[in-house]
Amino acid sequence: MIDLRSDTVTKPTRAMLEVMGEAETGDDVYGEDPTVNALERFAAALTGKEAAVFAPTGTQSNLLGLLSHCGRGHEYIVGHTAHTYMYEGGGAAVLGGIQPCPLPFAADGSLPLDAVEKAIKPDDAHFAITRLVCLENTQAGKVLPLDYLQRYSELTRQWGLKRHLDGARLFNAAVALDVPVAQICQYFDTVSICLSKGLACPVGSLLVGDEDAIRSARRWRKMLGGGMRQAGILAAAGLYALENNVQRLREDHDKARRVADALASLPAFTLQAAPQTNMVMLDAATDVESLARHLESDGIRTAGTRWVFHQDVSDDDVDRLIESCRRFR
Ligand SMILES: *Cc1c(COP(=O)(O)O)cnc(C)c1O
């Protein structure tokens, strides 16, 4: 089965399983797992931050970021379809008493800064206290331009607001821009990173930021039940991925582009836009149900209008997908 539902479906390779099996471990709640400590140090250095904390999921590392900056009665500005707002069970509100202020994403995945500025609440007892502006990069496969991040950073500084990036696919953005991840991370106080998407780990996420934010995040992580013990087995996969799988993401971007190019000549298909990273986004008007049935009968599993390319989709699989699309009317 070719599975295009998400890049979360990747399975650990034999090489990754080997380093996991050989990982040195200790009790990470005591801070004694050498492999977790090495991963956290490596991630902090890579992103240009003081510190990092390893978490089981991206949902948790986003929550740790929000909880480390915001408290009860605070508000965070966020995209209306952002993962933290839409797909994390309302955790910031439920567990942190943090009110979301959702704004529509622009077509390029950014939050328009004039709208952000208008949404910042005055210091008035009627209002929640605006505390943070959260961005997502990549956002639905789109890469936020660095000059936009610069302007976002200036605006949030000017208003004294915290800046969190949901960087579940941060490395896809960095590879697409051909810049070091630190160049993106410099505009944020905290950044969450997923190891279990295109980087192809079975489990794992990181939150990076300054010492204070990460100390607070570590406390919240324990409270949320994310304090793992011999987590070095998982951290070893993360280290392996950061050392070996980042440049490989280019191949996923190439696969998405190859599919988009082939679909351009097929009248049954319209794309939302040319892919910038590892996602092909079909037009919302696509009859996804009959398309999904057609593809499924050719051994290709999809969900909705988003096709995600990853390590476990081979070049032959891409050929098979294109061939199947040609037969779809
Ligand atoms: C996958 C993802 C997350 C985190 O998801 P988990 O399944 O909890 O690891 C966060 N943000 C975005 C944009 C994602 O795609």
The ligand as an SDF file (V2000), in Angstrom:
LIG
                    3D

 15 15  0  0  0  0  0  0  0  0999 V2000
    1.7620   16.7390   13.2570 C   0  0  0  0  0  0  0  0  0  0  0  0
    1.6910   18.1490   13.6370 C   0  0  0  0  0  0  0  0  0  0  0  0
    1.8060   18.5360   14.9780 C   0  0  0  0  0  0  0  0  0  0  0  0
    2.0000   17.5740   16.1300 C   0  0  0  0  0  0  0  0  0  0  0  0
    1.3400   16.4030   16.0050 O   0  0  0  0  0  0  0  0  0  0  0  0
    1.5900   15.1130   16.9310 P   0  0  0  0  0  0  0  0  0  0  0  0
    0.8200   14.0820   16.1950 O   0  0  0  0  0  0  0  0  0  0  0  0
    1.0300   15.4390   18.2580 O   0  0  0  0  0  0  0  0  0  0  0  0
    3.0490   14.8400   16.9880 O   0  0  0  0  0  0  0  0  0  0  0  0
    1.7690   19.8870   15.2490 C   0  0  0  0  0  0  0  0  0  0  0  0
    1.6160   20.7920   14.2760 N   0  0  0  0  0  0  0  0  0  0  0  0
    1.5080   20.4600   12.9830 C   0  0  0  0  0  0  0  0  0  0  0  0
    1.3770   21.5240   11.9520 C   0  0  0  0  0  0  0  0  0  0  0  0
    1.5430   19.1300   12.6220 C   0  0  0  0  0  0  0  0  0  0  0  0
    1.4360   18.7900   11.3380 O   0  0  0  0  0  0  0  0  0  0  0  0
  1  2  1  0
  2  3  1  0
  2 14  2  0
  3  4  1  0
  3 10  2  0
  4  5  1  0
  5  6  1  0
  6  7  2  0
  6  8  1  0
  6  9  1  0
 10 11  1  0
 11 12  2  0
 12 13  1  0
 12 14  1  0
 14 15  1  0
M  END
$$$$
